[in-house]
Amino acid sequence: MSELDLFEASQLALGNALQSFAILVTMMGAYLTVAYLVAKKLSTVQITVINGIFIVSSLGMTYTIFSFTSAGLDYYHKIATDTESWLLILNVAIDLFMIAACLQFMWVSRGKDPLQGIT
């Protein structure tokens, strides 16, 4: 592949990662809306199902984002040697923090704070 092809492949992969992140943020918005509007009215089984679907979907999107970012940086690394590998770790850390914050919001919206006994 020529440098131009590698650069284009890198940009396409990173663009897909960005679109996947937008999907993750949309899923989080929907989850937070449910948490805010109806969390107190849901039974424990319903909350468990919603949280389970949210966790599996969010972690799947985090893996997708990681994969596209990794592929994009690999393509770019073939052109230039100054790729930042810490970007992958930061990307996953931010995604996992956002998922944990959403779960915390759901439990606070239900009137229960799971972190209450920790401090």
C-alpha positions as CSV (number, residue, x, y, z in Angstrom):
1,M,0.0,0.0,0.0
2,S,1.2,3.5,-0.7
3,E,1.4,6.1,2.0
4,L,-1.7,7.8,0.8
5,D,-3.6,4.5,1.0
6,L,-2.3,3.9,4.5
7,F,-3.3,7.4,5.6
8,E,-6.8,7.0,4.1
9,A,-7.2,3.6,5.8
10,S,-6.1,5.2,9.1
11,Q,-8.5,8.1,8.7
12,L,-11.4,5.7,7.9
13,A,-10.7,3.5,10.9
14,L,-10.5,6.6,13.2
15,G,-13.7,8.0,11.7
16,N,-15.5,4.7,12.4
17,A,-14.2,4.9,16.0
18,L,-15.6,8.4,16.3
19,Q,-19.0,7.3,15.0
20,S,-18.9,4.4,17.4
21,F,-18.3,6.8,20.2
22,A,-21.3,8.9,19.1
23,I,-23.4,5.7,19.3
24,L,-22.1,5.0,22.8
25,V,-23.0,8.6,23.9
26,T,-26.5,8.2,22.4
27,M,-27.0,4.9,24.3
28,M,-25.9,6.6,27.5
29,G,-28.3,9.5,26.8
30,A,-31.2,7.0,26.4
31,Y,-30.1,5.1,29.6
32,L,-29.9,8.4,31.6
33,T,-33.3,9.5,30.3
34,V,-34.8,6.2,31.5
35,A,-33.0,6.5,34.8
36,Y,-34.3,10.1,35.3
37,L,-37.9,9.5,34.3
38,V,-38.9,6.1,35.5
39,A,-36.1,4.6,37.7
40,K,-38.2,4.8,40.9
41,K,-41.2,3.1,39.2
42,L,-39.2,0.0,38.0
43,S,-39.0,-3.3,39.8
44,T,-35.7,-4.9,40.8
45,V,-36.0,-7.4,37.9
46,Q,-36.7,-4.6,35.4
47,I,-33.7,-2.6,36.7
48,T,-31.5,-5.7,36.4
49,V,-32.5,-6.3,32.8
50,I,-32.0,-2.7,31.8
51,N,-28.6,-2.5,33.6
52,G,-27.6,-5.8,32.0
53,I,-28.5,-4.7,28.5
54,F,-26.8,-1.3,29.1
55,I,-23.6,-2.9,30.4
56,V,-23.3,-5.5,27.7
57,S,-24.1,-2.9,24.9
58,S,-21.7,-0.3,26.4
59,L,-18.8,-2.7,26.8
60,G,-19.4,-4.0,23.2
61,M,-19.3,-0.4,21.9
62,T,-16.2,0.3,24.0
63,Y,-14.5,-2.8,22.4
64,T,-15.6,-1.6,19.0
65,I,-14.1,1.9,19.6
66,F,-10.9,0.3,20.9
67,S,-10.6,-1.9,17.8
68,F,-11.2,0.9,15.3
69,T,-8.8,3.2,17.2
70,S,-6.2,0.5,17.4
71,A,-6.5,-0.3,13.7
72,G,-6.3,3.4,12.8
73,L,-3.2,3.9,14.8
74,D,-1.6,0.7,13.4
75,Y,-2.1,2.0,9.8
76,Y,-0.8,5.4,10.8
77,H,2.2,3.8,12.5
78,K,3.3,2.3,9.2
79,I,3.6,5.9,7.9
80,A,5.0,7.7,10.9
81,T,6.6,6.5,14.1
82,D,5.2,9.1,16.5
83,T,1.9,7.3,17.3
84,E,0.6,7.7,20.8
85,S,-0.2,4.3,22.3
86,W,-1.4,5.9,25.5
87,L,-4.4,7.1,23.5
88,L,-5.9,3.6,23.5
89,I,-5.6,3.4,27.3
90,L,-7.1,6.8,27.8
91,N,-9.9,6.1,25.4
92,V,-11.0,2.9,27.2
93,A,-10.6,4.6,30.6
94,I,-12.9,7.5,29.6
95,D,-15.5,5.0,28.2
96,L,-15.4,2.9,31.4
97,F,-15.7,6.0,33.6
98,M,-18.7,7.2,31.6
99,I,-20.4,3.8,32.0
100,A,-19.8,3.7,35.7
101,A,-21.1,7.3,36.0
102,C,-24.3,6.3,34.2
103,L,-24.8,3.3,36.5
104,Q,-24.2,5.5,39.5
105,F,-26.9,7.9,38.3
106,M,-29.4,5.1,37.9
107,W,-29.0,4.0,41.5
108,V,-29.1,7.6,42.8
109,S,-32.2,8.2,40.8
110,R,-33.8,5.2,42.4
111,G,-33.1,6.8,45.8
112,K,-30.2,4.4,46.6
113,D,-26.6,5.4,46.7
114,P,-24.3,2.4,46.4
115,L,-21.3,4.5,47.4
116,Q,-22.9,5.7,50.6
117,G,-21.1,3.3,52.9
118,I,-17.6,3.7,51.2
119,T,-16.8,7.2,52.4
